[in-house]
Amino acid sequence: MNFFGPLIALIFISLAVRLLLNNANPHATLLTLGILMIIISSILNLETPLPKITSGNKFLDFFKLIKESFSQTNAGIGLMIMTIGGFVSYIDHIGASSTLVQLSIKPLSIFKNKPHLICAILIPIGQILFICIPSAAGLGLLLMASVFPILTNLGVSRLSAASVITACTSLGVGPASVITTKASEILNLSVINYFIKLQIPVIIPLSLILSVSFYFTNKYFDSKQNLIIHKEQIKNLTLIKRPKIYSIIPLLPLILLISFSELFNFFKNPIVLDTTTAMIISLFIAMVFEFFRLKKINLVLNSLKVFWNGMGNIFKSVVTLIVSAKIFSDGLKSLGSIDALLYLSQNIGLGAIGIAIIMIILIFSASIIMGSGNASFFAFSPLTSKISNSFDVSNSLFILPMNLSASMGRTLSPISGVLIAVSEIAEVSPIDIAKRNFIPIFITFVFLLILNFLL
């Protein structure tokens, strides 16, 4: 096999890592390097991706690939992601997210004399909230406003409290998760089937392991550092007060997707609801809630601009990153990097499990470097089909652990949105949070591999 192309791909991967570590824009980095790799593969007469309809000029076709990637993404998963982003922005604006968080953390008060135990119990509660509020930075800020003052007043250090709050976003699952949707698409499963049948059986033991690991890690470091704990107060961050019934609004998409899924036969004629439609229905129900609260139709109608702005923000931050990651992935494939990986694994006897572990470690590392689980998952997940076909194994061997490792890696990245947002409020360094997260996240990552491949 000719390894010249894969060696060039390795150089580009190293360059991408270097640029990202130096805070280069990930969108521009992945897109530019991806296009360059595709151009080089064409010069070397390798298998170069082409647009479905050529422009008539080979050089222009390289850039038409970007246009087609945007068209394909926006027509499908891009629209769904933007709708989720708009809905999350809207429920945050009307105070529904805040209300759900406030009600969810009330059970923690019975453990007020055991602060580190509260930290451990917060993780599965936060994980459930993350399913309903699929914004890592958004949920992190809500928990900073509601839980952080409680933890620090009870004697937990700022660093421990901040690390536990970021840990609540370490397992990206649920029908509203961007990664879940892409993973279910690759596996040709409905989102709700993937969530209930594949994700839930794994995240229950992983959440337990994560909670226990954080309990001992934070308790050990707080006692070792002999930190002087002062009663802390959060500044410039308050929770919106709304009627308790508002706490149902963030749950509406999940309720709708489960109710209208093929898992239950609630209706004579089967009804299947997609995530985008569920989000839009939930949005209009939320607007009805707002009408009964405000009694002013103009205010309710004007509030819809929050939804559109939320969609726009997701487009510029997430959808463009997905397209850039896809071009980067296409560049890697065009240089034969996947063929080389398959060739090496088959010749050194790694087998399907060995290559799967390599892919999972790659995506875990990429999330840390890029600070985004979405970007790393969308960059590497398209490569799994060719690998699974070569080894004649199911895509599920790769996809589920890649899904979870992508979101876990994000909580170890000091440049991720959630760590930056939480660290600013907590007045600690995002690097210190990443260091504190390392041991429990790494333990959970190892258990993920054990659960997936040995049990």
N, C-alpha and C positions, 0 to 999 in steps of 0.2 A: 504493500500500500504506500502511496505517496503522502508523506507527512509534511510536505512543504506548506500546504494550505493551513493545516491545523496548527503548525508552529506560528504562522502569521496571526492566526486567531488568538493564540496564547499571548502574543505580544499585545494585541488589541485589548484583551481582557486585563492584562497588567496595566496598560495605559488607562483603561477605564477606572480601575481600582485607585490608581494614583491620583487621577483627576478628582474623583469623588471624595477621596480622603482629604483633598485640598479644597473642599467645599465648592467644587465646580457644579454648575447647575446640572442635575441628573437628566432632565429632559433633553437639553442640548447635547450633553455628553453621549448619551445612548443613541440619539438620533444621528448625530454626525459620524460617530464611529461605525454605526451600523451601515450607513450609506457608503462610507469608505471601504468597508469590508466587502460589500456587494460589488462595488466598482473593481476592486482588486481581483475578486473571484472571476469577474467577467474577463479581465485582462489575461488571467491565467487559464481561461477556457474551462473553468469549473462549472458546476451546476448552479446557475445564477437564477434567483427568483425573478419572474417577469410579471408585469401587470396583465390582467385578463384581456384587455384590449390595448394593443400597442399604440404608441403615439406616432410610430413611423421612424423614430430616431432612438437608437439604443441608449444614448446618453440621457435623453429626456425621460426615457422609461424608468431610469433609476429613481427619478423624483416623482414620477406618476405612481410609483409604488406607495409613496407616502400618502398621496391623495386617496388611493384605493383603500389603504389601511384606515384612514379617517372615515371614509364612507361606510366600510364594513363595520367598524367599531360603533359609530354613531347610530347606525341602523339597528343594532342589536344590543349588545351588552353596554355600550356607551350610554344609550338612552336610559337603560335601567339604573346604571350607576348615578347618572345625573338626577334621576327621579328620587332615588334614595337620599342623595345629598340635599335636594330641595326639601324633602319631607323632614329630614333631621334638622335642617335650619328652621323650618316652620315650627316644629314642636318645641324647639329650644326657645324660639321667639315668644310663643304663647305661654311658656312656663310649664308645659306638660312633662318635659324631661326632668325638670327640677322637682316637680311634684312626685314623680315616680321614684326618684332617688331618695327624697326625704322619707317616703313611706317605707322604702326597702331597707334603710339603715336603722330603723327603729329597733329591730330585734337585737342590735348590737349593745343596747344599753344594759342588758342583763349581765353582761360580762365586764362592767365598768371597772372592776378591781383587777382585771387581768388584761392590761393593754395589749401585750403581744399576742394574746389569744384572740382579741378583737381583730387584730391585723390579719391573722390567719383566716378567721371566719369571713372577713370582708372579701377575700379573693373569690370564693364561689358565688357570693352575692353579687359582686361586681361583674363576674363572668356572665351571670344571668342578665344583668343590666346591659352588658355589652351586646348581647344578642338582640336586644330591643333598641338600643341606641348605638348603631354601628359606626361611631366616630371615636377613634381612640383619644384624640386630643379633646374632643367635646366631652366625653365621659370623664376623662381625667380632670378637667376643670370643674365639672359638677361635683365630683368626689372631693376635690380640693376645697370647694366651698362648704360642703356638708360634713365630711368625715375628718378631714385633716385637723381642724381645730379640736375635735373630740379626742383624737389620738394624741396630739401633742399636749393637751391639757391633762391627760391621764398619765403622761410620763414617757411616751414614745418619742424618740428623737425625730427631728425634721426629716433626716435622711431615710430612716426606716419607714416613716409614714408615707413619704413620697415614693419610695421603691414599691411598697405594697399597692399603692394606687395605680402605678404604671403596670404592675403585675396583673391587675384586673383586665387589662386589654391584651394579654399575651396569647390568648387562644381565640383566633378570629374565626368564629363559627356562626351559624344561624342563617336563615333565608335572606336576610337583608345584607349579608356580608358580600362584598365584591368578589373576594377570593372564592367563597362558597359557590357563587353563581358560575364563575368560570370553571371551577372544578367539576360541578355537576354537568356542565355543558360538555366537557371533555369525556366524562364517563357516560354521557347520554342518559342521565337520570334527571328526574324532576328535582328542583331545588329542595323541596320538602322531604322527598325520599332520601336524598343524600344526607340531609341534616339529621333526620330521625334514625335511619338505619346504619349510617356509617359514622357520622360525627359524634352523636351522643354517647354511644357505647365506649368511645375512646376518651372523650373529654371528661367524663365523670371520674375515672381513676387518675387522669392527669391533673385535674383540679385539686384532688386530694393530695397528690404528691407535691404539687406546687405550693399548697397551703402549708403543709408540714415543713417543707424545705425553707420557705420564707420565715416561718415561726422560729426555727432554730438558728437560722443565719442572722436574722435581725436581732434576736435576743442575745446571741453571742457577741456580735459586734458592738451593740449598745453597752453591754456590761464590760467588754474589754476596753473600750475607749473611755469608760467612766464619764460619759457625757453629763454635763450639767444641764438639766432640763428645766426650762422656764415655761410658764404658761404662755401659750402662743395665741396670737389672734391673726386671722386672715384680714388683709387690707384690700379694699377696692374689689371685693368679690362677694356678691350676695346671691342668695337663692330667691327666686321669684315665688311669691305665695299665690297659689291658685286653689280652687275647690278640689277636694281629694279625687273626685270623679275624673279629673284630668289625667290621673295616673294611668288610666286605661288607654289613652290615645297612642302612646308609643308601642303598645302591645297589639294594636289593631291589625297591622300587616301580618304579624305572626298568626293571630287568631284567624284571619281571613284565609291565609295560605293553607293552614291546617284543616280548616272547616271545608274548604272546597278542593281538597286534594283527593287523590285516588286511594289514600289510606283509609278513608272513612266513606261509608255509603249513606250519607245523610239525605241524599236526594235521589228520586227515581231515575231521572236523567242525569248522568254524570256531568259535573261542572268542574272544569279545571281552570284555575286562576293563575296567571303569571305574576311575577313579583312587581313589575312596573304597574300593572293594573291595580294590584292590591295597594300600592303606595298612593295612587291617584284617588282611589275610593277612600282611603284613610284620610287623605288631605281634606276632602270635602266634608267628611264627618267631623274632622277637627274644626273646620270653618263653621259648621252648625253649632258646635260647642261654644265657639267664640261669639256667635251671634246671640245666643241665649245669655251669655255673660255680659257682653257689651251693650246689647240692644240697639246697636247702630250699624246698619248695613254698610255704610260708607267705610267705616273703620275696618270691618271684616274684609270687604273687597280690596281695600288698599293693602291689607296685610299679605295678600297673595304675592306681592312683589318680593317678599322675603323668600318665598318658594323659588321664584325665577332666579333671584340672586344666588340662592344656594345651588341651583342647577349650574349656573354660570361658573361659580367658584370651583365646583367639582370638575367641570369641563377643563378649566385652565390648569388645575392641579393634578387630577387623577387621570382623566381620559387622555390628555396629551401625553402623560407619562406612560400609559398603556400602549399607545401607538408607538412611542419612541422605543419602548422595551421590545415590542414586536419586531421593529426594523432591526434592532440590535440582535435579536434572536435569529432573524432571517440571515443576517450577516454571518453569524457563527456557523449556521447550517451550510451556507453557500461555500464556506472555506473548508468544509469537510470535518469540522471539529467533532460532530456527533458520530460520523463514520469512524473516525480515529478512536474515539472513546469505546465504541462497540468492538472494534478490532482488538484493541489492547485488552479489554475485559475478557473477551472470548479466548485470547491467547495466553493470558495469565491465570485463567480459571476462576475469574470472579463470579461469573454467573449472574442471574437476574437480581438476586439479593445484593450482591456486591455493587453492581452498577446503580441499583436503586439507592443504596446508602451514599454513594458518591454524589448522586444528584441531590439528595436531601441535604447533605453537608454543604454543597455548593449554594443551594438556595438559602439556607440558614445564614451562611457567610455573606451572601449578596445582600440580604436584608439588613445586616449589621452595617455594611459599607454604605448602602444607599439610603438607609433610614426609612425604607418603605417596604412593607411586606407585599403590597400590590405590585410594585415595580419588579421585584425579584421573581414573584410567582408568574407574572405575565411574560417575563423574559424567558423563563426556563420551562414552564409547563407545556408549551407547544412541542417541545423536543421529546416528550415522553411517548408519543404515539409510535414513532419510528423505533424507539428502544424496546417498547413492549412487544411490537410486532416481530422484532429480530429475535427476541427470547421466547416468543409465544406465551406471554403471560398477560394477565389483566392489567389495565391501566391503573386500577385501584391500588395495586402494589406500590405505585409511586405517588399518586395524586393526594391521598389523604395525609400521609406524613409530610409531603411537600407543602400542603395547605397549612398545616399547623406549625411547621418549622419556619415558614415565612413570617407568620405573625409573632412567633417567639423571638426570632432574630431582631425584629423591630424594637423590642423592649431592651435590647442590649446596645442600641445605637444612640450615641449622644447627639446625633443630628436628626433623630426622628421627631416629628411634631409633638407627640405626647410627652416625651422626655423634656423637650425644650419648654413646653407650656407649663408642665408641672414644676420643673426646676425653678422657673422664674417666680412663681407664686411661693414656693417653699423656701426660696433664697438659698438653694444649694446648687452645686454644679451638676449639669447633666452627665458629665463624665463620672462623677461620684455615684450617681444613681445607677448608671450602667455597670459600674464596678460592683455595687451592692447587689444588683440583679444577677450577676454572672453565675454565682454558685447555684442558686435554686433553679434558674432557667436552664443551665447546663444539665443539672440532674434530671429535670423534667424532659429535656431533649433526649437524653440517653434512655429514659424510660419509654419515650415515644418509639424509639427504634426497637426496644425490646418487645413492647406490646404489638408492634406491627409485624415483626419478623420472627419472633421466637415463641409467641403465645398464640 
